[in-house]
Amino acid sequence: MRKLTVILSMLLMVVGLGSCKKDKNEPTAEPTKITLDASTLSLSVGESKQLKAIVLPKDQKFTVDYKSDKPEVATVDAKGLVTAVAEGTAKVTATVGKLSAECVVTVTKKGGGSTTQGNELPLLKFEVDGDEQGNITDTEVLAYEQKVGRVAEDVMIGQQGPFAGFANKDLTIPAVAYGLGFSNGALVIAAVAKEPMENCPKTTAMLAEYGFTNLEDGTMNDGTPYKAAIKDDNKNIFVRLTDLPRKDGYGATMQIMFVKVPEKKDINVAHAVIPNVKDFPDYKTFITGDAAKIKEFEAKLGLREFSAKDSEEAKKNLLFLTTETAMAKSNFGLVYYVSTPTSGEIFINSVVNFIKNANDFDDPKLKEWFTANGYGNQFTANSQNGYAYGLDATGKILAQVFINDKGDAAMLQIFEETGTQSAAQMRRLASEQYEKAQSRIILKQNELQQLRRR
């Protein structure tokens, strides 16, 4: 049985490891992840709040160390109890082994209250507990929303939803939704406000209390204006305001979206780029539409094996996995001949096994590899945006290598430039097709147009 021990995630496999009885002399497992049940806390002087750390694997016992960077503002004891001491902002860090998680604590004067007479924005807690029906069961969120005055109900955010959330039509922020996300892995909390974007002093004041003090104007690709700001103390969290096209059922005219982007992580690789290997899939064979000829080409190449269970043979969408023995001498982890795409032009998609981050697009050996495989014409690399491309001798067939939106795979795509779709659109199509292939193996949540339940 062939063992797939390298770039396992790229090969779209889910491997279940059988459990075995643990020997009493076996060393204790290392922690793999730590999270806190809150990433932000708002306390008045003298108030206390218990932080809870979740450490994986859950079947092991670990000792978590807590520390405050400003004990003069907020202290934390050995069990994670945070106590507000003086007005200001402090960062509490929970550490286990080499892993850590942080919570930003904002302390206000006792009895001073909010400058907005009660901040109505949603609690900035991006990962919340819920039941199988999608209802929010998170005790911290429930307590906060009860205090604000919103009640639990499914809500609409603009034209999207319904989502599990809370509403009160009498408030400036009449509806909020938790537990949302984007398909690229970003976490989202959404809300609507009764103020328009160009004149929203109450909303702006509430955002400033949350640490969004530098709202800037911008315009989306479709011309839609917005205001946005990065959180003062956390560069991975930002807020974006946009006007709703019309008043909604809550009397709101503006949408507020808090987004927490995932930390950038390097992709697992098998080796550095091999510049002289001729391992590209053959586009001329592909466009014949003959599945037998495609299989014959791959067999002669001798690097990849056909995976019937991961293919859609009726649609001539054929997937080939690089063998374990060939992984060290090829730049591909898999190749997917897509004769029936979800939309647009046909193309060959693939996962490469040597790009760990955008810096690898600056490697001059990348051009050597493209050239060795007949795609060195007009070669261009852009490490800032994370892609590189080259044309074949005819100038009509384009090969482009890029990192997908989620940042968990680097792909190489080959297609004919017809002018009907841009290279950027084709990259999105390749990413979508990759996600579709994964969804046949890993059950995923139902995705909506832009936002989705997590």
C-alpha positions in Angstrom: 0.0 0.0 0.0 1.5 3.3 -1.1 2.2 5.6 1.9 1.5 9.3 1.4 3.7 10.8 4.1 4.7 14.1 2.3 2.3 17.1 1.8 -0.6 14.9 2.9 -3.0 17.8 2.9 -2.2 18.6 -0.7 -3.3 15.1 -1.7 -6.8 15.7 -0.4 -6.6 12.6 1.9 -8.0 12.2 5.4 -6.0 9.6 7.2 -7.5 8.0 10.4 -5.0 6.7 12.9 -6.2 3.8 15.0 -6.1 4.2 18.7 -3.9 2.0 20.8 -3.4 1.5 24.5 -0.9 4.0 25.9 2.1 2.6 27.6 2.7 3.9 31.1 6.3 4.9 30.1 5.2 6.7 27.0 6.1 10.4 27.2 3.3 12.9 27.7 2.0 14.4 24.4 3.1 18.0 23.5 0.4 20.6 23.3 -0.7 21.4 19.7 -2.9 24.4 20.2 -4.1 26.9 22.9 -7.0 29.3 22.7 -8.7 31.6 25.1 -12.5 31.8 25.5 -12.2 35.6 24.9 -9.8 37.7 22.8 -11.0 41.0 24.4 -12.3 42.0 27.8 -13.9 45.3 28.9 -13.8 45.8 32.7 -14.4 48.7 35.1 -11.8 49.3 37.8 -12.3 46.7 40.5 -14.1 44.2 38.3 -12.8 40.7 37.7 -13.4 38.2 34.9 -12.3 34.5 34.6 -10.4 33.6 31.4 -10.6 30.0 30.3 -7.8 28.4 28.3 -8.5 25.5 25.9 -5.5 23.4 25.2 -5.3 20.6 22.6 -5.2 17.6 22.8 -8.0 17.7 25.3 -7.2 14.2 26.7 -4.0 15.5 28.2 -3.4 17.7 31.2 -1.2 20.8 30.8 -0.2 23.6 33.1 -1.1 27.0 31.7 0.9 30.1 32.8 -0.9 33.5 32.7 0.9 36.9 32.6 -0.2 40.5 32.2 2.1 42.9 30.4 0.7 45.8 32.5 -0.2 44.6 36.0 -0.7 48.2 37.0 -3.7 48.2 34.7 -4.9 44.6 35.0 -3.6 41.6 37.0 -4.1 37.9 36.3 -3.7 35.1 38.8 -2.4 31.6 38.2 -5.9 30.3 37.3 -6.6 33.0 34.8 -8.7 35.4 36.9 -8.3 38.9 35.5 -8.8 41.9 37.8 -9.0 45.5 36.6 -6.7 47.8 38.6 -6.6 51.1 36.8 -7.8 52.8 33.6 -5.9 51.7 30.5 -5.2 48.7 28.3 -3.3 45.5 29.1 -2.5 42.3 27.3 -2.9 39.0 29.2 -1.0 36.1 27.7 -1.7 32.4 28.4 1.3 30.2 27.7 1.7 26.4 27.5 5.0 25.0 26.3 6.0 27.0 23.2 2.4 28.1 22.4 0.5 31.2 23.6 -2.8 33.0 23.2 -3.6 36.6 24.1 -6.5 38.6 25.4 -6.6 42.4 25.3 -8.2 43.9 28.5 -9.6 47.4 28.4 -10.2 49.0 31.8 -12.5 52.0 32.3 -13.1 54.1 35.4 -15.4 52.6 37.9 -18.9 54.1 37.4 -17.7 56.1 34.4 -19.6 54.0 31.9 -19.3 54.2 28.2 -19.0 57.6 26.4 -21.9 56.4 24.3 -24.0 55.7 27.3 -23.6 51.9 26.7 -21.7 50.5 23.8 -24.1 48.7 21.5 -21.5 47.1 19.2 -21.3 43.2 19.3 -18.9 41.6 21.7 -15.6 41.1 19.9 -15.6 37.3 20.4 -15.1 35.6 17.0 -15.3 32.0 18.1 -18.5 31.3 20.0 -20.3 28.2 21.2 -23.5 27.1 19.5 -25.8 24.1 19.3 -26.5 21.8 16.3 -29.4 24.1 15.2 -27.0 27.0 14.8 -28.2 28.9 17.9 -25.7 30.8 20.0 -25.2 29.2 23.4 -22.0 31.0 24.4 -22.6 32.2 28.0 -20.4 35.3 27.6 -22.2 36.5 24.5 -25.7 35.7 25.9 -24.9 37.8 29.0 -23.5 40.6 27.0 -26.4 40.8 24.6 -28.9 40.7 27.5 -27.1 43.6 29.1 -27.2 45.6 25.8 -30.9 44.8 25.4 -31.0 42.6 22.2 -32.8 39.3 22.2 -31.8 36.1 20.4 -33.3 35.7 16.9 -32.2 35.0 13.3 -31.2 38.3 11.7 -30.5 39.5 8.2 -27.3 41.5 7.5 -28.1 43.5 4.4 -29.3 41.0 1.9 -27.5 38.0 3.5 -28.8 35.6 6.0 -30.6 34.7 8.1 -27.9 34.2 10.6 -27.9 33.3 14.3 -27.9 36.7 16.1 -29.6 39.2 18.4 -31.9 42.2 17.6 -33.6 45.2 19.1 -35.1 47.7 16.7 -35.0 50.5 19.3 -31.2 50.6 19.4 -28.6 52.4 17.2 -27.1 49.0 16.5 -30.4 47.0 16.1 -29.0 43.7 14.9 -25.8 41.7 15.2 -24.7 38.2 14.0 -22.0 36.0 15.5 -20.3 32.8 14.2 -19.7 33.9 10.6 -16.7 33.6 8.3 -15.4 34.0 4.8 -14.3 31.1 2.7 -10.7 32.1 3.0 -10.7 31.3 6.8 -11.3 34.8 8.1 -13.7 35.0 11.1 -16.5 37.6 11.0 -18.9 39.4 13.3 -21.5 41.5 11.5 -23.9 44.2 12.5 -26.1 46.9 11.1 -26.5 50.6 12.3 -29.2 53.2 11.9 -26.6 55.9 11.1 -25.3 56.5 7.5 -21.7 55.9 6.8 -20.9 59.6 6.1 -22.4 60.8 9.3 -22.1 58.2 12.1 -20.8 59.9 15.3 -22.3 57.4 17.7 -20.9 54.4 15.8 -17.6 56.1 15.4 -17.4 56.8 19.2 -18.3 53.2 20.0 -15.7 51.9 17.6 -13.1 54.2 19.2 -13.9 52.6 22.6 -13.2 49.2 21.0 -9.8 50.5 19.7 -10.7 51.4 16.1 -9.6 55.0 16.2 -8.2 55.5 12.7 -11.1 55.1 10.2 -10.0 55.8 6.6 -12.1 56.1 3.4 -11.7 53.7 0.6 -13.4 52.3 -2.5 -14.0 48.7 -3.5 -13.3 47.3 -6.9 -17.0 47.8 -7.9 -16.9 51.4 -6.8 -18.6 51.0 -3.5 -17.3 53.5 -0.9 -16.4 52.3 2.6 -14.6 53.3 5.8 -12.2 50.9 7.5 -9.8 50.7 10.4 -7.3 48.2 11.8 -7.7 47.6 15.6 -5.1 49.7 17.4 -3.7 46.8 19.5 -4.3 43.9 17.0 -3.3 44.1 13.4 -5.2 40.9 12.6 -8.6 42.5 13.3 -10.2 45.2 11.3 -13.6 46.8 10.8 -15.3 47.9 7.6 -18.4 50.2 7.3 -20.5 50.3 4.1 -23.9 51.9 3.4 -26.9 49.6 2.9 -28.6 50.2 -0.5 -31.8 50.9 1.4 -33.2 50.8 4.9 -33.7 47.3 6.2 -36.3 45.7 8.5 -34.5 47.2 11.5 -34.4 50.8 10.1 -30.7 50.4 9.6 -28.8 52.1 6.8 -25.2 50.9 7.4 -23.4 47.6 7.7 -20.6 47.0 10.1 -18.3 44.0 9.6 -15.6 43.0 12.1 -13.1 40.7 10.5 -10.3 38.6 12.1 -7.9 37.4 9.5 -6.0 34.1 10.1 -2.3 34.2 10.9 -0.1 33.8 7.9 1.5 30.4 8.0 4.0 28.7 5.7 2.7 25.9 3.5 4.2 22.5 4.1 6.7 21.7 1.3 8.6 18.6 0.1 11.7 20.4 -1.1 12.9 23.5 -2.9 12.0 24.0 -6.6 13.8 21.6 -8.9 14.6 23.8 -12.0 15.4 21.2 -14.6 12.7 18.6 -14.2 10.2 18.2 -17.0 7.1 17.3 -15.1 4.4 19.6 -16.4 1.1 18.0 -17.5 0.6 18.1 -21.3 -1.9 20.7 -22.5 -2.0 19.4 -26.1 -3.0 16.0 -24.8 -5.6 17.5 -22.5 -7.4 19.5 -25.1 -8.0 16.3 -27.2 -10.6 15.5 -24.5 -9.5 11.9 -24.7 -9.3 10.5 -21.1 -7.4 7.4 -22.3 -4.7 9.6 -23.9 -4.4 11.7 -20.8 -3.9 8.5 -18.7 -1.4 7.2 -21.2 0.6 10.5 -21.0 0.7 10.3 -17.2 1.7 6.7 -17.2 4.6 7.3 -19.6 5.7 10.3 -17.5 6.0 7.9 -14.6 5.6 10.4 -11.8 1.9 10.3 -10.9 -0.8 7.7 -10.5 -4.5 8.0 -11.5 -6.9 8.3 -8.5 -10.3 7.0 -9.6 -12.0 7.8 -6.2 -10.9 11.5 -6.4 -11.8 11.9 -10.1 -15.1 12.5 -11.9 -14.5 10.3 -14.9 -18.0 11.0 -16.4 -17.0 14.7 -16.6 -13.4 13.9 -17.6 -12.2 15.6 -14.5 -9.2 13.4 -13.8 -6.9 13.6 -10.8 -3.4 12.1 -10.6 -1.4 11.9 -7.4 2.4 12.0 -7.3 3.8 8.8 -6.0 5.9 8.8 -2.8 9.0 7.7 -4.6 8.6 10.5 -7.2 7.8 13.3 -4.7 11.5 14.1 -4.3 12.1 14.5 -8.0 9.0 16.3 -9.1 7.6 19.8 -8.3 4.0 18.6 -8.2 1.9 16.9 -5.4 -1.1 16.3 -7.7 -2.4 17.2 -11.1 -6.1 17.7 -12.0 -7.3 17.8 -15.6 -10.5 19.8 -15.4 -12.5 19.2 -18.7 -15.8 20.2 -17.0 -15.2 23.2 -14.8 -17.9 24.8 -12.7 -17.8 27.7 -15.1 -15.6 29.3 -17.7 -12.7 27.8 -19.7 -11.3 24.3 -19.3 -8.0 24.2 -17.5 -5.4 22.0 -15.9 -5.1 22.6 -12.1 -2.4 21.2 -9.8 -0.8 21.5 -6.4 2.9 22.2 -6.3 5.1 20.9 -3.4 7.9 23.5 -3.2 6.3 27.0 -2.5 5.9 27.7 1.2 5.2 31.4 1.0 5.2 34.4 -1.4 8.9 34.9 -1.1 9.5 31.8 -3.2 8.2 33.6 -6.3 11.4 35.6 -6.3 13.5 32.5 -6.8 15.2 32.7 -10.2 15.1 28.9 -10.5 11.3 29.2 -10.8 11.8 30.7 -14.3 14.3 27.9 -15.2 11.6 25.4 -14.3 9.0 27.1 -16.4 11.4 27.4 -19.3 12.4 23.7 -19.1 8.8 22.8 -19.5 8.1 25.2 -22.4 6.5 28.1 -20.6 9.4 30.6 -20.3 7.9 33.1 -22.8 7.2 36.5 -21.1 7.8 35.0 -17.7 6.8 37.3 -14.9 7.0 36.9 -11.1 5.2 39.0 -8.5 6.1 38.0 -4.9 4.1 41.0 -3.5 0.8 39.6 -4.9 1.9 36.0 -4.7 2.0 34.6 -8.3 4.2 34.0 -11.4 3.3 33.1 -14.9 4.7 32.3 -18.3 3.4 31.6 -21.8 4.2 28.7 -24.2 5.9 29.3 -27.6 2.6 30.2 -29.3 1.9 32.9 -26.7 -1.6 31.5 -26.3 -1.3 29.0 -23.5 -0.6 30.4 -20.0 0.8 28.6 -17.0 0.5 30.5 -13.7 1.6 29.4 -10.2 0.0 31.1 -7.2 -1.1 30.7 -3.5 -4.8 30.1 -3.1 -7.0 32.4 -1.1 -6.9 30.3 2.1 -3.1 30.3 1.9 -3.0 26.5 2.5 -1.9 25.4 -0.9 0.2 26.6 -3.9 -1.2 25.8 -7.3 -0.1 25.8 -10.9 -2.8 26.2 -13.5 -2.6 25.9 -17.3 -5.2 27.3 -19.7 -5.7 29.0 -23.0 -5.9 32.8 -23.0 -9.1 33.5 -24.9 -9.8 37.0 -23.5 -13.1 35.9 -21.9 -11.6 35.5 -18.4 -8.6 37.3 -16.8 -5.8 35.4 -15.2 -7.1 36.5 -11.8 -10.5 35.1 -12.6 -9.0 31.8 -13.7 -7.0 31.7 -10.4 -10.3 32.1 -8.5 -11.9 29.4 -10.6 -8.9 27.0 -9.9 -9.3 27.7 -6.1 -13.0 27.0 -6.3 -12.4 23.8 -8.2 -9.8 22.7 -5.6 -12.3 23.5 -2.8 -15.0 21.5 -4.6 -12.6 18.5 -4.9 -11.9 18.7 -1.2 -15.6 18.9 -0.3 -16.1 15.5 -1.8 -13.9 14.1 0.8 -14.3 16.4 3.8 -17.8 17.3 4.8 -18.1 21.2 5.0 -20.6 23.7 6.3 -23.0 25.1 3.8 -21.5 28.3 2.3 -23.5 31.3 1.4 -22.7 34.0 -1.1 -20.1 35.9 0.9 -20.7 35.2 4.6 -21.2 31.8 6.0 -22.1 30.1 9.3 -18.9 28.7 10.9 
